[in-house]
C-alpha cells in the first residue's frame, strides 16, 4: 500500500472560519500544555510522562468544542518530536508552537465516513460541508485516510487530503537516454545538450515591490488593523512568488522526466553554497533542492532513475573530450577555456554537464 496527498483550496464561510480558528488555537494550546508538563515531569523525575488530551478537557472544557481527532493528532506529533529529543538530547526539547505564527494547521482522520469529498464540497468533523476547488479527479480505488486543513499567511485556506491505494508494480526502464544537469545560479541548470532552463527569477522580479510593502509594514503600529491588512498584503506577495516558482519547477521537471530515462546531477551542499560569497538570495530563489525532489519522485513513478555524482568530482575542471584536468578553471570567473592537451574549446557549464552525464553513465553501467 502507498499514500498520496492532493491539495485543494477550500472556501469556508464565516462560521466555518471561526471553527477553524478555534481548532487551530486548541491544537496549539494542547501541544504546548502537554509539552510543558512533559518537560516539567522529566526535570523532576527523569522519566517520560504519558499524558493525553482527554486529561485536560475537564480543566479546559472549551477543548470539547473542536474535533477530538485533531487534538489526538497533535498528541502524535508531540510524541514524535519528544522521542527525537531522547534520541539526540543535545538538540534540546521540542519547540513550543507560536501564537504569532502566520501559518496554522491541524490534521483529522477519516473514521466511519466522517470525512467525504463529493460534488464540490468537503465534509469535515465539527465544520460541516466546505466549498472546495477540486482541480483534479481522485481515482475510485483510492481510500481517504486523513485531511490536513491549513491557513496561509494571507488568509487562504487549503485542505491536503491523504489517500491510501494499492501500489502497482512499476516496470523498470532500461536507461538509454541520459541527461546531465549542472547547477547554474541564474539559469537553474545547464544540461548536457547545451540547453538552459531560462528560469525567470521570480523573487528578483518581485523584490522591489516587496521592499516597498515591507517598509510600509515596518512603520505601522503593532496590533492595529491597518498593520494586519498590510501583513496579509506582504504575505500574499511572498505566496505568489512561491507559487510561481513551484509551478515552473513542476512543469520543467515533468518535461525532463518524459524526455529522458536517467538524470545525472551533482550532489551539492546547497546550505553551504547559500552562505558563501553572498549567494543566498540567488540560491534560494531558484529552488534547486525542490526541483531535485520533483525530478526524483516523477522519475520513480515511471520506473526511471536519478544518479547523484559525488560533490568532489571535478566536473568543471575536466575536459569532456580527452579527460585532461585543467587547474586554471578553479577560478569561477573562467567561463570559457581551451584544453591545453587536445585544443577543444569549452563552455564551463556545458562541459561540466557533459562530464556529469558521462560519470553518471559510468556509475549506471558499473
C-alpha positions in Angstrom: 0.0 0.0 0.0 1.1 3.6 -0.7 -0.1 7.0 0.2 -0.7 10.1 -1.9 -1.9 13.5 -1.0 -4.0 16.0 -3.0 -4.0 19.7 -2.0 -7.1 21.8 -2.8 -8.1 25.3 -1.9 -11.3 25.5 0.2 -13.7 28.4 0.8 -15.2 28.3 4.3 -18.0 30.7 5.3 -17.7 33.0 8.4 -18.9 30.4 10.9 -16.6 27.8 9.5 -13.7 30.2 9.6 -14.4 30.7 13.3 -14.4 27.0 13.9 -11.1 26.6 12.1 -9.6 29.4 14.2 -10.8 27.6 17.4 -9.4 24.3 16.2 -6.0 25.9 15.3 -5.9 27.5 18.7 -6.9 24.4 20.7 -4.4 22.2 18.8 -1.6 24.7 19.5 -2.7 25.0 23.2 -2.9 21.3 23.8 0.5 20.7 22.1 2.2 23.4 24.2 0.5 22.4 27.5 1.3 18.7 27.1 4.9 19.6 26.1 5.3 21.9 29.2 4.0 19.1 31.5 6.3 16.5 29.9 9.3 18.8 30.3 8.5 19.6 34.0 7.9 15.9 34.8 11.2 14.9 33.1 13.1 17.6 35.0 11.7 16.3 38.4 11.7 12.6 37.8 14.0 11.9 34.8 11.1 9.8 33.4 8.7 10.2 30.5 5.2 11.4 31.1 2.4 9.7 29.1 -0.3 12.4 29.0 -3.3 12.6 26.6 -5.6 15.4 25.5 -8.6 13.8 27.4 -6.9 14.5 30.7 -7.2 18.3 30.1 -10.8 18.5 28.9 -12.2 18.8 32.4 -10.0 21.7 33.3 -10.4 23.3 29.9 -14.0 22.5 28.8 -13.7 24.6 25.6 -11.4 21.9 24.2 -14.6 19.8 23.7 -15.9 22.3 21.1 -13.4 21.2 18.5 -12.6 17.9 16.7 -11.1 15.4 19.2 -9.2 13.7 16.4 -7.4 17.0 15.7 -6.2 17.0 19.4 -5.2 13.4 19.1 -3.0 14.1 16.1 -1.4 17.0 18.0 -0.5 14.4 20.6 1.0 12.1 18.0 3.1 14.9 16.6 4.3 15.8 20.1 5.2 12.2 20.8 7.3 12.1 17.6 9.1 15.3 18.5 9.7 14.2 22.1 11.1 10.8 21.0 13.6 12.6 18.8 14.7 14.5 21.9 15.6 11.3 23.6 17.5 10.0 20.6 19.6 13.2 20.5 19.3 15.2 23.8 21.9 17.7 22.6 19.3 19.2 20.2 17.2 20.2 23.2 13.5 19.9 24.0 10.9 20.3 21.2 9.9 23.9 20.5 6.6 25.4 21.5 4.2 26.4 18.8 3.9 30.2 18.5 0.6 32.0 18.6 2.1 34.6 16.3 2.9 32.2 13.5 1.1 33.2 10.3 0.6 29.6 9.1 -1.9 27.5 11.1 -2.9 23.9 10.5 -4.5 20.8 12.0 -5.0 17.1 10.9 -8.1 15.0 11.4 -8.6 11.3 10.4 -11.4 9.6 8.5 -13.4 7.4 10.8 -16.8 5.8 9.8 -17.2 8.2 6.9 -17.0 11.4 8.9 -15.0 12.9 6.0 -16.4 12.9 2.5 -15.5 14.6 -0.8 -18.3 14.9 -3.3 -19.9 17.4 -5.7 -17.5 20.3 -5.0 -17.8 20.0 -1.2 -15.7 18.6 1.6 -17.3 17.3 4.8 -15.2 17.8 7.9 -16.0 16.9 11.5 -17.4 19.8 13.6 -17.3 22.0 10.5 -19.7 20.5 8.0 -19.6 20.9 4.3 -17.0 23.3 2.9 -16.8 24.5 -0.7 -13.7 23.2 -2.4 -12.0 23.8 -5.7 -11.2 20.3 -6.9 -9.0 20.8 -9.9 -8.2 17.1 -10.4 -10.1 13.8 -10.2 -9.4 11.2 -7.5 -9.3 7.5 -8.7 -12.2 5.4 -7.4 -9.9 2.8 -5.8 -8.3 5.4 -3.5 -9.3 5.3 0.1 -9.4 8.5 2.1 -7.3 8.4 5.3 -7.0 11.9 6.7 -7.2 15.7 5.9 -4.9 18.5 7.0 -6.5 21.9 7.0 -4.2 24.8 6.8 -4.4 28.6 6.6 -1.6 30.6 4.9 -0.3 34.0 6.0 -2.5 35.8 3.5 -5.7 34.1 5.0 -6.3 31.5 2.3 -7.5 28.0 3.4 -6.3 24.7 1.9 -7.1 21.0 2.5 -4.4 18.4 1.9 -6.3 15.1 1.5 -4.3 12.0 2.1 -5.4 8.8 0.3 -4.2 5.2 0.5 -4.0 3.0 -2.6 -2.6 -0.3 -3.7 0.7 0.5 -5.4 1.1 -1.1 -8.8 4.4 -2.7 -9.8 6.4 -0.2 -11.9 8.3 -1.6 -14.8 12.0 -0.6 -14.5 13.1 1.3 -17.7 16.5 0.3 -19.1 18.3 3.6 -19.3 19.2 4.6 -22.8 18.6 8.4 -22.9 20.9 10.1 -20.3 20.9 13.8 -19.4 23.4 15.6 -17.2 22.4 18.7 -15.3 24.9 21.2 -14.0 23.6 23.7 -11.4 23.5 27.3 -12.5 22.9 30.2 -10.2 21.0 32.2 -12.9 19.6 29.6 -15.3 18.7 27.0 -12.6 20.7 24.4 -14.7 22.6 23.9 -17.9 22.1 20.4 -19.4 24.5 18.2 -21.4 22.8 19.2 -24.6 23.7 22.9 -24.0 20.2 24.0 -23.1 19.3 26.1 -20.1 16.1 26.3 -18.0 15.8 30.0 -18.6 14.5 30.4 -15.0 12.5 33.7 -14.7 13.9 34.5 -11.2 10.6 35.4 -9.7 11.9 36.6 -6.4 14.3 39.1 -8.0 11.4 40.5 -10.1 9.2 41.0 -7.1 12.0 42.2 -4.8 11.4 45.9 -5.3 7.7 45.7 -4.7 8.3 43.5 -1.6 10.8 46.1 -0.2 8.2 48.8 -0.7 5.4 46.9 1.0 7.6 45.6 3.8 8.8 49.1 4.5 5.2 50.2 4.9 4.6 47.3 7.3 7.6 48.2 9.5 6.2 51.7 10.1 2.7 50.7 11.2 1.7 50.4 14.8 1.7 46.8 16.1 -1.7 45.4 16.9 -3.5 47.8 14.6 -6.0 46.7 11.9 -4.0 48.5 9.2 -0.9 46.6 10.1 -2.8 43.3 9.9 -4.1 44.3 6.4 -0.6 45.2 5.3 0.9 42.0 6.8 -1.6 40.0 4.7 -0.6 42.0 1.6 3.1 41.2 2.1 2.3 37.5 2.8 0.2 37.4 -0.5 3.2 38.7 -2.4 5.5 36.1 -0.9 2.9 33.3 -1.7 2.6 34.4 -5.3 6.4 34.2 -5.7 6.5 30.8 -4.1 3.6 29.5 -6.2 5.2 30.8 -9.5 8.4 29.1 -8.6 6.7 25.8 -7.7 4.6 25.8 -10.9 7.7 26.5 -13.1 9.7 23.7 -11.4 6.8 21.2 -11.7 6.5 21.8 -15.4 10.2 21.8 -16.0 10.7 18.5 -14.1 7.8 16.9 -15.9 9.2 17.8 -19.3 12.7 16.5 -18.4 11.3 13.2 -17.0 9.2 12.5 -20.0 12.1 13.1 -22.4 14.8 11.1 -20.6 15.4 7.7 -18.9 18.1 8.7 -16.5 19.0 12.1 -15.0 22.6 12.7 -13.7 23.1 15.5 -11.2 25.9 16.8 -8.9 25.4 16.2 -5.2 25.8 19.8 -3.9 25.8 21.3 -0.5 23.2 24.0 -1.0 23.3 25.3 2.5 27.0 25.9 2.3 26.6 27.5 -1.1 23.9 29.9 0.1 26.1 31.0 3.0 29.2 31.8 0.9 30.0 34.8 -1.3 26.6 36.5 -0.8 24.8 33.9 -3.0 21.9 33.4 -0.5 19.2 35.1 -2.5 20.1 33.6 -5.8 20.4 30.0 -4.4 17.1 30.2 -2.5 15.3 31.9 -5.4 15.7 29.2 -8.0 14.7 26.3 -5.6 17.2 23.7 -6.8 16.5 21.4 -3.9 12.8 21.4 -4.6 13.5 20.8 -8.3 15.6 17.7 -7.5 12.8 16.4 -5.2 10.3 16.9 -8.0 12.5 15.1 -10.5 13.2 12.2 -8.2 9.6 11.2 -7.5 8.5 11.8 -11.1 11.3 9.5 -12.3 10.4 6.9 -9.7 6.8 6.8 -10.8 7.9 6.0 -14.4 10.5 3.3 -13.4 13.3 5.7 -14.2 16.2 6.7 -12.0 18.4 9.6 -10.9 22.1 9.3 -10.3 24.0 11.6 -8.0 27.6 12.3 -8.8 29.9 13.0 -5.8 30.3 16.6 -4.9 34.1 16.2 -5.1 34.0 15.1 -8.7 35.9 17.7 -10.8 33.2 18.3 -13.4 34.2 21.9 -14.2 37.9 21.2 -14.4 37.9 18.1 -16.6 38.0 18.2 -20.4 35.0 16.3 -21.6 36.9 15.3 -24.8 40.2 14.0 -23.5 39.9 13.9 -19.7 42.7 16.4 -19.0 42.2 18.2 -15.7 42.8 22.0 -16.0 43.7 23.6 -12.6 43.1 27.1 -14.0 39.3 26.5 -14.1 39.2 26.5 -10.3 38.8 30.3 -10.8 35.0 30.8 -11.1 35.5 33.8 -13.4 36.8 31.5 -16.1 33.6 30.8 -18.1 35.3 29.6 -21.4 38.5 27.8 -21.8 40.6 25.8 -24.3 42.0 22.4 -23.3 45.9 22.6 -23.4 46.1 18.9 -24.3 43.6 18.4 -27.1 42.7 22.0 -28.0 39.0 21.6 -27.5 37.0 24.8 -26.7 34.7 24.5 -23.7 31.9 26.5 -22.2 32.3 25.9 -18.4 28.7 24.9 -17.6 28.1 22.8 -20.7 31.4 21.0 -20.2 30.5 20.3 -16.6 27.1 19.0 -17.6 28.6 16.6 -20.1 31.1 15.3 -17.5 28.3 14.8 -15.0 26.3 12.8 -17.7 29.4 10.7 -18.6 30.2 10.0 -14.9 26.5 9.1 -14.3 26.6 6.7 -17.2 29.8 5.1 -15.9 28.1 4.6 -12.4 24.9 3.2 -14.1 26.8 0.5 -16.1 29.4 -0.2 -13.4 
